[in-house]
C-alpha cells in the first residue's frame, strides 16, 4: 500500500506500525523487500502485479489516527498534572 513508502517517521508512525495486525505488517514487509530486490536488480514489477489506485488503501491511517489521539491525550494529561 501507499503507506509502505512513508519516509517521515516519528513516534506516532512507529506506534501505528506496532499496532498493525500481523497480516498487514507482514504484507508491508513483503512489499518493501520486493521493492528493494527489484531496485537492486534494476527491474520493474510486472504490470499484472501493479496495484490499481482504487485498490490501494491506506493500511496505516486508522492506526495513525489512534496514536495521534492517544499522544494528544497523554500530552494533555501531563500538562494538567503539571499545573495542579
Residue pairs with C-beta under 8 A, 6 or more apart in sequence:
1 28
1 31
1 51
1 56
1 57
1 58
1 59
1 60
2 56
2 58
3 28
3 58
3 59
3 60
3 61
4 28
4 31
4 32
4 35
6 13
6 60
11 67
11 71
12 64
12 67
12 68
12 71
13 60
13 64
13 67
15 63
15 67
15 70
15 71
16 60
16 63
16 64
16 66
16 67
17 25
17 28
17 60
17 63
19 63
19 66
19 67
20 28
20 59
20 60
20 63
24 59
27 59
28 59
34 45
35 45
38 44
38 45
